[in-house]
């Protein structure tokens, strides 16, 4: 347990001076460069921060345990591949160590993790509240020491701080208070090159990036933002609202036509439909939700669907609307006797 000390001033918190290396674009172009390779698809990238936002009880920590165990094993999870078996360090700011241990062991057992995979997951204070505050320089130094021991030893790919708000002091809506904690994470990432996974509570009314509670400095710091919501009684939806390193498709035509009807949000999924014949063929194949790649085709689409006695409005969430590599994922909640979330 780390004993809290008085808050440091901003000057005390600042990292040692560093002189940037300035080069011309020609010099940069002549320098060999490798694009960052994601540890878990484009969602976890070395040197960058990933955060999941969700209301209390939606499953942020449950998802975190699944990512830790799947990552330690390697392979894939939710349709995204791990580049290699991931070595992680987990720190919790809340909860019971005994409860966390029981839960993560149940996931590890369900995945049949061998001893080698279990050796890749490091857990501070048994998964209970470690008392660490990123706003305090001495606490950051303590964390730096733990990270350094792993980096110079077995290695460290992923630092997990769950949940973020328990590792900061002050007002999360204040730029200075939020900035202290965020900058501490970024500083450690720059120093050691690992990725971080930082679950955060969601605001009540925010959508997209606005779902991440607190000052916008947090939104700006994350490379990947995932919003976790209830899809129905049996499923959760994990929606990527920010993916900095995702490879966008060459076609930048808007793919989804979204609109509201009687207070509910609907989507028409854009396919490669340019002619009435193609649309009718898609309808005959039962893939009628693939409609109108171009906005001007919307009226034709609606007319054809109406003639076919098919409702042109499909409620968001009835099918997986994102088809891109970094699109929305759905996870099914564990049923009785099961321990981990699986693809829905």
Rosetta silent file (secondary structure, phi, psi, omega in degrees, C-alpha in Angstrom):
SEQUENCE: XXXXXXXXXXXXXXXXXXXXXXXXXXXXXXXXXXXXXXXXXXXXXXXXXXXXXXXXXXXXXXXXXXXXXXXXXXXXXXXXXXXXXXXXXXXXXXXXXXXXXXXXXXXXXXXXXXXXXXXXXXXXXXXXXXXXXXXXXXXXXXXXXXXXXXXXXXXXXXXXXXXXXXXXXXXXXXXXXXXXXXXXXXXXXXXXXXXXXXXXXXXXXXXXXXXXXXXXXXXXXXXXXXXXXXXXXXXXXXXXXXXXXXXXXXXXXXXXXXXXXXXXXXXXXXXXXXXXXXXXXXXXXXXXXXXXXXXXXXXXXXXXXXXXXXXXXXXXXXXXXXXXXXXXXXXXXXXXXXXXXXXX
SCORE:     score description
SCORE:     0.000 S_00000001
   1 L     0.000  130.544 -179.546    0.000    0.000    0.000 S_00000001
   2 L   -91.733  131.428 -178.786    1.392    3.402   -0.988 S_00000001
   3 L   -86.519  129.338 -176.895    1.061    6.148    1.614 S_00000001
   4 L   -68.761  142.097  175.465   -0.258    9.416    0.224 S_00000001
   5 L  -119.141  166.320  179.452    1.950   12.511    0.359 S_00000001
   6 L   -58.659  149.513  179.099    1.029   16.184   -0.193 S_00000001
   7 L   -60.987  142.671  177.011    0.303   17.183   -3.779 S_00000001
   8 L   -83.878  157.740  173.044    3.264   18.403   -5.765 S_00000001
   9 L   -76.784  165.139  179.521    3.322   21.732   -7.509 S_00000001
  10 H   -60.916  -39.442 -179.272    3.182   21.821  -11.281 S_00000001
  11 H   -62.544  -40.246 -179.866    6.860   22.805  -11.420 S_00000001
  12 H   -67.767  -28.164 -174.677    7.853   19.793   -9.313 S_00000001
  13 H   -80.495  -23.759 -174.186    5.838   17.497  -11.538 S_00000001
  14 L   -60.816  140.209  179.296    7.429   18.568  -14.826 S_00000001
  15 L   -70.353  158.187  177.554    9.721   16.005  -16.441 S_00000001
  16 L   -55.378  151.893 -177.598   13.429   16.761  -16.862 S_00000001
  17 L   -60.612  144.817  179.539   14.281   19.008  -19.781 S_00000001
  18 L  -141.132  127.261 -179.505   14.605   17.398  -23.193 S_00000001
  19 L   -91.565  120.110 -178.914   15.906   19.046  -26.323 S_00000001
  20 L   -65.572  147.334  174.116   13.990   17.970  -29.433 S_00000001
  21 L   -90.391  119.585 -175.947   15.955   16.682  -32.407 S_00000001
  22 L  -101.165  128.803  178.192   15.096   18.855  -35.412 S_00000001
  23 L  -134.366  157.742  173.487   15.350   17.416  -38.929 S_00000001
  24 L   -80.660  164.707  177.349   14.181   18.417  -42.374 S_00000001
  25 H   -62.337  -35.871  178.330   11.541   16.403  -44.172 S_00000001
  26 H   -61.481  -43.464  179.451   14.239   15.190  -46.607 S_00000001
  27 H   -65.024  -40.626  178.471   16.297   13.842  -43.693 S_00000001
  28 H   -63.555  -41.394 -178.276   13.254   12.175  -42.205 S_00000001
  29 H   -64.574  -27.489 -179.387   12.370   10.600  -45.538 S_00000001
  30 L   -85.340   -6.342 -178.590   15.889    9.132  -45.768 S_00000001
  31 L   -92.802  127.703  177.959   15.624    7.583  -42.316 S_00000001
  32 L   -56.843  139.849 -175.567   14.316    3.992  -42.131 S_00000001
  33 L  -146.101  136.047  175.629   10.948    3.918  -40.419 S_00000001
  34 L  -117.406  126.454  178.347    8.541    1.209  -39.361 S_00000001
  35 L   -63.826  146.710  179.692    4.936    2.068  -38.694 S_00000001
  36 L   -56.904  134.044  176.737    3.722    1.075  -35.218 S_00000001
  37 L   -98.998  126.329 -178.482    2.456   -2.502  -35.108 S_00000001
  38 E   -66.787  139.890  173.720   -0.596   -3.004  -32.994 S_00000001
  39 E   -74.333  -34.327  177.674   -0.356   -5.444  -30.105 S_00000001
  40 E  -134.853   88.463 -173.091   -4.074   -6.171  -30.462 S_00000001
  41 L    53.783 -143.276  175.397   -5.115   -5.170  -33.950 S_00000001
  42 L   -90.278    5.526 -172.812   -5.137   -1.361  -34.132 S_00000001
  43 L   -86.487  -27.703  175.002   -6.707   -1.101  -30.676 S_00000001
  44 E  -126.965  116.926 -175.287   -3.572   -1.488  -28.523 S_00000001
  45 E  -124.677  134.301  178.404   -0.397    0.096  -29.923 S_00000001
  46 L   -54.037  137.225  179.249    3.039    0.335  -28.203 S_00000001
  47 L    79.141    6.691 -177.816    3.684    3.779  -26.789 S_00000001
  48 L  -129.794  162.119 -177.680    0.008    4.738  -26.901 S_00000001
  49 E  -105.266  134.008  173.740   -2.953    4.806  -24.535 S_00000001
  50 E  -115.992  136.847  178.951   -6.179    2.856  -24.992 S_00000001
  51 E  -133.939  142.248  171.647   -9.243    3.574  -22.895 S_00000001
  52 E  -109.767  130.698  177.777  -12.653    1.970  -22.547 S_00000001
  53 E  -108.719  135.472  178.344  -15.500    4.173  -21.353 S_00000001
  54 E  -165.491  152.093  175.669  -18.580    2.730  -19.735 S_00000001
  55 L   -68.104  162.567  179.265  -21.076    3.394  -16.988 S_00000001
  56 L   -57.481  132.680  177.836  -20.670    1.567  -13.699 S_00000001
  57 L    84.878    1.897 -179.562  -21.443   -2.121  -13.956 S_00000001
  58 L   -80.848  -14.679  174.158  -21.267   -2.277  -17.755 S_00000001
  59 L   114.175   23.195 -179.765  -18.235   -4.562  -17.661 S_00000001
  60 H   -60.944  -46.543 -179.605  -15.054   -2.480  -18.061 S_00000001
  61 H   -72.140  -34.641  175.753  -13.097   -4.608  -15.584 S_00000001
  62 H   -60.901  -46.535  177.095  -14.646   -7.810  -16.920 S_00000001
  63 H   -61.814  -40.423 -179.644  -13.471   -6.887  -20.413 S_00000001
  64 H   -59.888  -44.688  178.703  -10.057   -5.963  -19.012 S_00000001
  65 H   -61.305  -39.695  179.529   -9.630   -9.399  -17.444 S_00000001
  66 H   -66.244  -41.541  178.758  -10.557  -11.039  -20.743 S_00000001
  67 H   -64.326  -42.204  179.132   -8.066   -8.877  -22.678 S_00000001
  68 H   -59.494  -47.974 -175.191   -5.306   -9.662  -20.159 S_00000001
  69 H   -73.602  -42.492  175.949   -5.834  -13.417  -20.346 S_00000001
  70 H   -62.992  -40.277  179.253   -6.388  -13.603  -24.091 S_00000001
  71 H   -63.831  -40.462  179.025   -3.341  -11.387  -24.592 S_00000001
  72 H   -64.588  -33.130  179.599   -1.160  -13.591  -22.387 S_00000001
  73 H   -78.764  -33.483 -174.316   -2.246  -16.618  -24.382 S_00000001
  74 L    87.172 -178.569 -177.705   -1.884  -14.971  -27.792 S_00000001
  75 L    95.129 -128.656 -177.902   -3.998  -15.673  -30.827 S_00000001
  76 E  -142.148  160.784  176.391   -7.074  -13.512  -31.303 S_00000001
  77 E  -151.570  133.353 -178.450   -9.989  -12.055  -29.365 S_00000001
  78 L    54.861   32.795  176.271  -13.125  -10.373  -30.702 S_00000001
  79 L    82.638    1.108  178.476  -11.801  -10.834  -34.221 S_00000001
  80 E  -111.906  135.933 -176.681   -8.555   -8.907  -33.622 S_00000001
  81 E   -87.521  143.050  168.983   -5.193  -10.669  -33.563 S_00000001
  82 E   -85.303  133.300 -178.218   -2.518  -10.279  -30.909 S_00000001
  83 L   -65.613  -28.477 -179.964    0.874   -9.662  -32.529 S_00000001
  84 L  -166.338  167.364  172.889    2.490  -11.861  -29.875 S_00000001
  85 L   -59.363  132.978 -170.369    1.751  -13.082  -26.358 S_00000001
  86 L   -99.402  131.726  173.848    1.422   -9.928  -24.256 S_00000001
  87 L   -96.633  124.005 -173.417    3.211   -9.275  -20.937 S_00000001
  88 E  -128.757  155.145  173.927    1.090   -6.980  -18.777 S_00000001
  89 E  -121.953  119.342 -176.528    1.178   -5.232  -15.401 S_00000001
  90 E  -106.586  127.579  173.737   -2.216   -4.734  -13.754 S_00000001
  91 E  -126.394  132.166  179.790   -2.863   -2.124  -11.052 S_00000001
  92 E  -110.242  146.383  176.512   -6.275   -1.543   -9.530 S_00000001
  93 L  -107.926    8.285 -178.375   -7.496    1.544   -7.733 S_00000001
  94 L  -160.333  165.382  171.055  -10.556   -0.058   -6.201 S_00000001
  95 L    90.677  175.150 -176.319  -12.141   -3.295   -5.129 S_00000001
  96 L   -93.472  133.632  177.514  -11.254   -6.447   -3.230 S_00000001
  97 H   -62.903  -39.616 -178.756   -8.101   -8.399   -4.008 S_00000001
  98 H   -63.780  -42.001  179.764   -9.852  -11.668   -3.182 S_00000001
  99 H   -65.406  -45.006 -179.529  -12.701  -10.937   -5.592 S_00000001
 100 H   -61.467  -42.696 -179.499  -10.328   -9.932   -8.400 S_00000001
 101 H   -60.195  -46.068 -179.678   -8.253  -13.045   -7.895 S_00000001
 102 H   -61.224  -40.298 -177.106  -11.274  -15.320   -8.089 S_00000001
 103 H   -70.737  -45.520 -177.023  -12.526  -13.590  -11.245 S_00000001
 104 H   -72.644  -31.538  176.043   -9.260  -13.533  -13.178 S_00000001
 105 H   -67.622  -33.747  178.248   -8.447  -17.105  -12.212 S_00000001
 106 H   -66.742  -37.706  176.868  -11.844  -18.190  -13.534 S_00000001
 107 H   -67.498  -45.219  179.519  -11.065  -16.526  -16.879 S_00000001
 108 H   -60.113  -40.823  178.747   -7.577  -18.072  -16.963 S_00000001
 109 H   -66.724  -40.496 -179.287   -9.040  -21.507  -16.211 S_00000001
 110 H   -63.239  -33.251  179.077  -11.729  -21.110  -18.876 S_00000001
 111 L   -89.047   -0.819 -179.161   -9.020  -20.324  -21.444 S_00000001
 112 L    55.917   45.277  178.751   -6.847  -23.168  -20.135 S_00000001
 113 L   -65.826  131.193  176.318   -3.882  -20.819  -19.668 S_00000001
 114 L   -82.492  177.996 -177.045   -0.686  -22.740  -19.014 S_00000001
 115 H   -61.946  -36.482 -179.263    1.958  -21.646  -16.510 S_00000001
 116 H   -62.647  -41.257  179.315    3.914  -19.759  -19.172 S_00000001
 117 H   -68.736  -40.215  179.591    0.867  -17.628  -20.046 S_00000001
 118 H   -67.170  -25.975  177.027    0.048  -16.971  -16.368 S_00000001
 119 L   -70.506  -15.018 -178.312    3.641  -15.801  -15.871 S_00000001
 120 L   -87.144   -6.911  179.956    2.961  -13.003  -18.367 S_00000001
 121 E  -108.487  113.226  178.584    0.315  -11.330  -16.162 S_00000001
 122 E  -103.351  133.476 -173.164    1.738   -9.303  -13.258 S_00000001
 123 E  -127.139  124.247  179.602   -0.735   -8.079  -10.633 S_00000001
 124 H   -83.300  134.242  175.513   -0.050   -5.411   -7.999 S_00000001
 125 H    51.623   37.737  175.666   -1.376   -6.009   -4.473 S_00000001
 126 H    66.841   11.268 -178.483   -3.367   -9.042   -5.581 S_00000001
 127 H    91.288    1.717  175.401   -5.633   -6.914   -7.761 S_00000001
 128 L   -89.351 -179.164 -177.814   -6.969   -4.842   -4.848 S_00000001
 129 E   -60.532  116.900 -178.534   -6.672   -1.086   -4.347 S_00000001
 130 L   -87.864  -11.282  176.435   -2.937   -0.278   -4.557 S_00000001
 131 L    76.584    8.764 -176.233   -3.377    3.322   -3.383 S_00000001
 132 L   -78.819  139.425  178.141   -1.227    4.788   -6.147 S_00000001
 133 L  -126.784  119.841 -176.567   -1.890    8.361   -7.286 S_00000001
 134 L   -72.214   -9.337  177.232   -0.386    9.577  -10.540 S_00000001
 135 L   -79.508   -8.975 -176.664   -0.621   13.176   -9.320 S_00000001
 136 L  -108.861  119.726 -177.260    2.194   12.522   -6.830 S_00000001
 137 H   -55.960  -37.077 -179.304    5.760   12.397   -8.199 S_00000001
 138 H   -68.529  -33.076  176.425    6.924    9.876   -5.577 S_00000001
 139 H   -68.626  -40.100  177.378    4.106    7.524   -6.533 S_00000001
 140 H   -62.608  -39.402  177.841    5.028    7.891  -10.209 S_00000001
 141 H   -64.340  -37.840  176.789    8.633    7.056   -9.297 S_00000001
 142 H   -62.187  -45.520  178.007    7.433    3.939   -7.479 S_00000001
 143 H   -64.465  -38.885  178.281    5.495    2.873  -10.569 S_00000001
 144 H   -60.186  -40.638  179.254    8.484    3.725  -12.748 S_00000001
 145 H   -63.070  -41.654  177.880   10.636    1.399  -10.660 S_00000001
 146 H   -64.317  -41.973  179.484    8.155   -1.468  -11.076 S_00000001
 147 H   -65.972  -41.877 -179.096    7.983   -0.879  -14.822 S_00000001
 148 H   -62.563  -39.646  179.878   11.765   -0.656  -15.142 S_00000001
 149 H   -62.686  -36.607  178.985   12.209   -3.971  -13.324 S_00000001
 150 H   -76.560  -43.987 -177.843    9.874   -5.665  -15.809 S_00000001
 151 H   -60.448  -42.340 -179.763   11.203   -3.913  -18.919 S_00000001
 152 L   -82.437   -7.837  178.503   14.794   -4.851  -18.099 S_00000001
 153 L  -106.958 -109.888 -177.431   13.715   -8.349  -17.034 S_00000001
 154 L   -71.830  -18.305 -176.516   10.971  -10.399  -18.684 S_00000001
 155 L   109.381  164.374  177.397    9.628   -7.407  -20.604 S_00000001
 156 L  -151.905  119.531  179.798    6.482   -5.296  -20.408 S_00000001
 157 L  -101.161  -33.191 -169.624    4.020   -4.704  -23.230 S_00000001
 158 E  -142.787  124.750  173.845    0.964   -3.325  -21.459 S_00000001
 159 E  -101.873  126.267 -178.225    0.370   -1.241  -18.321 S_00000001
 160 E  -113.964  125.313  177.219   -3.199   -1.442  -16.993 S_00000001
 161 E  -123.254  108.718 -168.876   -4.592    1.192  -14.602 S_00000001
 162 E  -130.161  118.688  -10.163   -8.170    0.320  -13.652 S_00000001
 163 L   -91.459  163.798 -172.553  -10.111    2.606  -13.345 S_00000001
 164 H   -59.459  -44.757 -170.615   -8.384    5.852  -14.299 S_00000001
 165 H   -63.626  -22.075  179.036  -10.224    8.233  -11.963 S_00000001
 166 H   -79.046   -7.157  178.813   -8.997    6.333   -8.883 S_00000001
 167 H  -103.288    6.889  177.708   -5.396    7.095   -9.866 S_00000001
 168 L  -123.524  161.653  175.865   -5.831   10.862   -9.923 S_00000001
 169 L  -120.781  150.444  178.464   -6.518   13.516   -7.286 S_00000001
 170 L    97.564 -154.735 -174.091   -8.576   16.654   -7.649 S_00000001
 171 L   -99.298  119.805 -179.092  -11.274   17.519  -10.170 S_00000001
 172 L   -68.537  -13.121  175.914  -11.359   15.421  -13.338 S_00000001
 173 L   -89.482   -4.770  179.419  -12.984   18.379  -15.125 S_00000001
 174 L   -94.506  133.575 -175.289  -10.012   20.631  -14.310 S_00000001
 175 H   -63.048  -38.813 -177.935   -7.209   20.727  -16.877 S_00000001
 176 H   -67.194  -47.344 -178.083   -4.420   20.876  -14.271 S_00000001
 177 H   -65.640  -47.108  178.042   -5.693   17.948  -12.183 S_00000001
 178 H   -64.945  -40.004 -177.269   -6.494   15.778  -15.185 S_00000001
 179 H   -62.323  -37.565  179.306   -3.276   16.839  -16.902 S_00000001
 180 H   -58.892  -48.938 -176.490   -1.067   15.678  -14.021 S_00000001
 181 H   -69.779  -43.185 -179.954   -2.395   12.138  -14.149 S_00000001
 182 H   -63.683  -44.782 -177.734   -2.527   11.892  -17.937 S_00000001
 183 H   -64.374  -32.657  177.616    0.978   13.282  -18.377 S_00000001
 184 H   -61.388  -42.478  178.702    2.370   10.749  -15.888 S_00000001
 185 H   -66.064  -45.624 -179.714    1.074    7.912  -18.087 S_00000001
 186 H   -62.295  -37.468  179.154    2.368    9.539  -21.274 S_00000001
 187 H   -63.050  -43.949  178.818    5.757   10.105  -19.642 S_00000001
 188 H   -66.697  -37.189  177.060    6.089    6.424  -18.729 S_00000001
 189 H   -63.670  -42.711  179.041    5.013    5.403  -22.233 S_00000001
 190 H   -64.340  -38.438 -176.064    7.655    7.640  -23.785 S_00000001
 191 H   -72.274  -40.819 -172.475   10.314    6.312  -21.441 S_00000001
 192 H  -110.231  -18.521  176.244    9.609    2.582  -21.769 S_00000001
 193 L    82.691    5.340  178.792    7.647    2.231  -25.010 S_00000001
 194 L   -83.093  167.721  174.418    4.839    0.057  -23.642 S_00000001
 195 E   -92.458  164.390  175.499    1.140    0.549  -24.292 S_00000001
 196 E  -130.380  148.352  178.005   -1.405    1.375  -21.607 S_00000001
 197 E  -123.169  114.586 -168.999   -4.993    0.217  -21.047 S_00000001
 198 L  -129.780   87.239  176.502   -6.923    2.711  -18.930 S_00000001
 199 L   -60.731  145.024 -176.618  -10.642    2.034  -18.318 S_00000001
 200 E  -143.238  149.658  179.231  -12.593    5.192  -17.489 S_00000001
 201 E   -73.193  147.907 -179.209  -16.129    5.989  -16.400 S_00000001
 202 E   -95.869  151.154  174.368  -18.530    7.349  -19.001 S_00000001
 203 L   -73.428  163.516 -174.027  -20.598   10.480  -18.732 S_00000001
 204 L   -73.845  -36.892 -172.548  -24.343   10.075  -18.484 S_00000001
 205 L  -114.382   -9.701 -173.964  -25.326   11.850  -21.686 S_00000001
 206 L   -69.726  148.149  175.135  -22.164   11.981  -23.795 S_00000001
 207 L  -123.758  156.544 -179.051  -21.840   10.175  -27.102 S_00000001
 208 H    60.757 -136.959  178.204  -18.737    9.246  -29.057 S_00000001
 209 H   -64.867  -24.513  178.800  -15.630   10.792  -27.523 S_00000001
 210 H   -67.599   -9.354  177.468  -17.882   12.886  -25.315 S_00000001
 211 H   -70.907  -21.777  179.929  -18.677    9.665  -23.445 S_00000001
 212 E   -78.409  118.573 -172.547  -15.285    9.913  -21.725 S_00000001
 213 L   -72.044  147.774  173.469  -15.885   11.791  -18.509 S_00000001
 214 L   101.250 -168.618 -175.633  -13.776   14.765  -17.451 S_00000001
 215 L   -64.494  149.685 -176.822  -11.550   17.312  -19.155 S_00000001
 216 H   -67.176  -10.630  177.121  -10.903   16.964  -22.881 S_00000001
 217 H   -62.023  -27.937  177.228   -7.173   16.494  -22.249 S_00000001
 218 H   -69.584  -45.189  178.661   -7.989   12.832  -21.595 S_00000001
 219 H   -58.372  -41.041 -178.202   -9.726   12.463  -24.964 S_00000001
 220 H   -68.859  -27.345 -175.179   -6.741   14.037  -26.688 S_00000001
 221 H   -80.168  -28.908 -174.699   -4.241   11.733  -24.983 S_00000001
 222 E   -79.570  142.643  174.385   -5.802    8.413  -25.940 S_00000001
 223 E   -88.741  -31.689  179.211   -4.962    6.772  -29.270 S_00000001
 224 E  -130.257  126.921  176.850   -7.882    4.370  -29.059 S_00000001
 225 E  -119.557  123.025 -178.597  -11.216    5.094  -27.427 S_00000001
 226 E  -119.310  129.193  179.361  -13.744    2.288  -26.975 S_00000001
 227 E  -105.859  125.040 -176.668  -17.244    2.881  -25.601 S_00000001
 228 E  -105.017  120.726 -178.517  -18.860   -0.064  -23.834 S_00000001
 229 E  -134.459  164.140  175.470  -22.649   -0.123  -23.710 S_00000001
 230 E   -79.216  123.071  176.943  -25.456   -2.604  -23.131 S_00000001
 231 L   -85.841  -44.337  173.146  -26.708   -3.968  -26.424 S_00000001
 232 L  -161.774 -167.545 -175.912  -29.435   -6.086  -24.849 S_00000001
 233 L   -64.029  -19.715 -172.366  -29.848   -8.327  -21.807 S_00000001
 234 L  -114.688   -7.864 -173.328  -27.301  -10.770  -23.187 S_00000001
 235 E  -134.014  155.396  169.759  -24.784   -8.640  -25.057 S_00000001
 236 E  -118.006  147.214  176.410  -22.438   -5.684  -24.726 S_00000001
 237 E  -109.530  129.599  178.645  -21.381   -3.464  -27.617 S_00000001
 238 E  -111.299  105.210 -170.467  -17.790   -2.262  -27.819 S_00000001
 239 E  -109.321  118.737  178.627  -17.750    0.690  -30.178 S_00000001
 240 E   -77.275  111.201 -179.763  -14.465    2.283  -31.350 S_00000001
 241 E   -98.315  -10.824  174.870  -15.044    6.040  -31.360 S_00000001
 242 E  -152.395  121.705  177.068  -11.370    6.880  -31.887 S_00000001
 243 E  -137.109   95.044 -172.108   -8.750    4.641  -33.537 S_00000001
 244 L   -64.544  -35.764 -173.323   -5.655    6.655  -34.352 S_00000001
 245 L  -105.198   17.105  176.947   -3.744    3.863  -36.084 S_00000001
 246 L   -73.377  141.936  176.685   -6.585    2.233  -37.976 S_00000001
 247 L   -86.156  111.381 -177.825   -6.048    1.855  -41.685 S_00000001
 248 L   -75.666  147.727  176.790   -8.911    3.676  -43.312 S_00000001
 249 L   -65.675  153.268 -178.672  -10.395    2.289  -46.523 S_00000001
 250 L   -63.031  -34.271  179.637   -9.409    4.011  -49.754 S_00000001
 251 L   -80.421  115.378 -177.731  -13.060    4.853  -50.411 S_00000001
 252 L   -98.076   10.928  177.152  -13.959    7.796  -48.188 S_00000001
 253 L   -60.344  133.327  177.827  -17.611    7.888  -49.252 S_00000001
 254 L   -53.528  130.699 -172.147  -19.809    8.077  -46.137 S_00000001
 255 L   -95.403  -20.546 -174.322  -20.833    4.499  -45.424 S_00000001
 256 E  -129.012  135.483  175.739  -23.760    4.942  -43.055 S_00000001
 257 E  -106.612  110.339 -175.453  -26.884    7.026  -43.267 S_00000001
 258 E  -108.922  143.181  177.398  -28.149    7.615  -39.749 S_00000001
 259 E  -156.254  164.565  179.979  -31.399    9.271  -38.772 S_00000001
 260 E  -108.248  145.581  178.319  -33.872    9.457  -35.912 S_00000001
 261 E  -144.945  116.696 -179.794  -37.472    8.311  -35.989 S_00000001
 262 L    53.259   43.053  175.037  -39.845    8.727  -33.065 S_00000001
 263 L    81.174    2.810 -179.787  -36.955    9.208  -30.665 S_00000001
 264 E  -117.020  146.652 -177.114  -34.988    6.126  -31.806 S_00000001
 265 E   -94.378  132.827  179.887  -31.785    6.084  -33.853 S_00000001
 266 E  -125.231  162.949  179.265  -31.668    4.043  -37.049 S_00000001
 267 E  -138.787  144.389  169.248  -28.997    3.301  -39.622 S_00000001
 268 E  -112.892  116.696 -174.778  -28.963    2.291  -43.254 S_00000001
 269 E   -77.024  124.176 -176.906  -25.785    0.328  -43.909 S_00000001
 270 L   -81.937  127.146  172.600  -24.085    1.473  -47.116 S_00000001
 271 L  -111.410 -165.385 -179.781  -23.005   -1.208  -49.534 S_00000001
 272 L   -93.551   51.090 -175.985  -21.612   -0.945  -53.047 S_00000001
 273 L   -95.586  122.752  178.864  -25.050   -0.392  -54.580 S_00000001
 274 L  -126.015  -14.076 -178.538  -25.213    1.880  -57.588 S_00000001
 275 L  -129.219  158.472  178.124  -28.063    0.443  -59.647 S_00000001
 276 H   -63.832  -37.100 -179.140  -31.632   -0.641  -59.025 S_00000001
 277 H   -63.486  -42.451  179.610  -30.789   -4.116  -60.375 S_00000001
 278 H   -62.774  -41.636 -179.347  -27.961   -4.554  -57.865 S_00000001
 279 H   -62.390  -45.852  179.718  -30.268   -3.469  -55.060 S_00000001
 280 H   -62.414  -38.595  178.772  -32.966   -5.939  -56.079 S_00000001
 281 H   -64.397  -40.990  177.539  -30.364   -8.712  -56.270 S_00000001
 282 H   -62.393  -40.298  178.767  -29.157   -7.876  -52.764 S_00000001
 283 H   -62.740  -40.454 -179.339  -32.761   -7.992  -51.569 S_00000001
 284 H   -65.986  -29.585  179.626  -33.214  -11.410  -53.169 S_00000001
 285 L   -82.714   -0.234  179.577  -30.106  -12.642  -51.374 S_00000001
 286 L    80.858    7.621 -179.992  -31.559  -11.566  -48.044 S_00000001
 287 L  -103.731   50.087 -172.184  -28.891   -8.880  -47.544 S_00000001
 288 L   -69.513  -11.429  179.539  -31.374   -6.078  -47.778 S_00000001
 289 L   -79.838   -7.474  177.234  -29.608   -3.929  -45.193 S_00000001
 290 E   -85.756   96.519 -173.089  -26.823   -3.202  -47.697 S_00000001
 291 L  -135.016  144.156  162.525  -28.252   -0.069  -49.223 S_00000001
 292 L    51.797   85.849  173.919  -27.211    3.181  -50.857 S_00000001
 293 L   -70.689  -31.990 -179.714  -23.520    3.912  -50.856 S_00000001
 294 L  -104.738  142.064 -175.626  -24.290    7.401  -52.114 S_00000001
 295 H   -59.427  -35.722 -177.503  -26.651    9.721  -50.292 S_00000001
 296 H   -68.756  -13.229  178.417  -28.604   10.519  -53.481 S_00000001
 297 H   -85.718   -2.701 -174.645  -29.516    6.840  -53.797 S_00000001
 298 H   -60.480  -43.805 -176.539  -31.416    6.934  -50.533 S_00000001
 299 H   -66.010  -39.795  176.909  -34.796    7.759  -52.070 S_00000001
 300 H   -62.421  -42.178  179.543  -34.480    4.975  -54.649 S_00000001
 301 H   -59.596  -48.879 -178.747  -33.523    2.595  -51.878 S_00000001
 302 H   -62.216  -40.963 -178.907  -36.530    3.489  -49.771 S_00000001
 303 H   -63.581  -44.336 -178.750  -38.852    3.208  -52.740 S_00000001
 304 H   -65.906  -42.083  179.390  -37.517   -0.229  -53.683 S_00000001
 305 H   -63.098  -39.507  179.232  -37.649   -1.475  -50.132 S_00000001
 306 H   -64.516  -42.178  178.277  -41.210   -0.252  -49.811 S_00000001
 307 H   -63.080  -28.000 -179.819  -42.200   -2.014  -53.005 S_00000001
 308 L   -89.819    5.572  179.613  -40.650   -5.174  -51.570 S_00000001
 309 L    59.247   40.160  177.276  -42.689   -4.714  -48.363 S_00000001
 310 L  -119.747  132.911  179.253  -39.509   -4.415  -46.262 S_00000001
 311 L   -66.095  120.427 -177.621  -39.089   -1.793  -43.553 S_00000001
 312 L   -75.040   -7.747 -177.911  -36.228    0.464  -44.717 S_00000001
 313 L  -103.508  119.620 -178.849  -35.355    1.444  -41.166 S_00000001
 314 E  -112.058  122.132 -177.339  -33.136   -0.959  -39.277 S_00000001
 315 E   -66.399  135.309  178.321  -32.579   -0.246  -35.622 S_00000001
 316 L   -56.591  132.115  177.120  -28.935    0.231  -34.677 S_00000001
 317 L   102.869  -10.334  178.692  -27.626   -2.878  -32.953 S_00000001
 318 L   -75.262  -22.490  174.489  -29.759   -5.488  -34.677 S_00000001
 319 L  -147.143  167.312 -178.688  -26.754   -6.455  -36.740 S_00000001
 320 L   -77.926  105.893 -173.340  -23.073   -5.605  -36.756 S_00000001
 321 L   -76.575  -34.560 -177.932  -23.035   -2.414  -38.775 S_00000001
 322 L   -82.916  124.831  178.864  -19.259   -1.873  -38.914 S_00000001
 323 L  -107.595   -5.001 -179.231  -17.521   -4.169  -41.385 S_00000001
 324 L   -74.032  166.731 -177.160  -14.100   -2.549  -41.193 S_00000001
 325 L   -60.178  -33.438 -176.754  -11.219   -4.152  -39.345 S_00000001
 326 L  -103.708   26.059 -176.564  -11.589   -1.703  -36.453 S_00000001
 327 L   -77.854 -177.227 -176.437  -15.381   -1.769  -36.369 S_00000001
 328 L   -62.831  142.512  175.350  -17.771   -2.428  -33.523 S_00000001
 329 E  -117.347  150.933  177.585  -17.467   -5.731  -31.662 S_00000001
 330 E  -120.375  135.234  178.801  -20.146   -7.502  -29.703 S_00000001
 331 E  -121.429  137.952  178.759  -19.484   -9.661  -26.674 S_00000001
 332 E   -92.113  132.962  179.322  -21.898  -12.097  -25.101 S_00000001
 333 L   -66.277  146.864 -179.634  -22.133  -12.079  -21.323 S_00000001
 334 L   -60.621  136.208  172.648  -21.108  -15.307  -19.586 S_00000001
 335 L   -90.091  176.813 -176.907  -23.928  -17.725  -18.972 S_00000001
 336 L   -56.565  129.802 -179.588  -24.144  -19.944  -15.928 S_00000001
 337 L    88.048   -4.095  178.299  -20.967  -21.987  -15.559 S_00000001
 338 L  -105.591  158.963 -173.778  -18.998  -19.743  -17.924 S_00000001
 339 L  -120.073  -19.572 -172.482  -16.276  -17.320  -16.930 S_00000001
 340 L  -133.975  158.689  175.607  -15.456  -15.076  -19.866 S_00000001
 341 L   -73.795  144.803  177.478  -17.007  -12.981  -22.549 S_00000001
 342 E  -129.432  169.787  178.092  -17.029  -14.436  -26.024 S_00000001
 343 E   -59.116  136.886  177.530  -17.826  -13.159  -29.488 S_00000001
 344 L   -84.444    0.000    0.000  -21.535  -12.555  -29.868 S_00000001
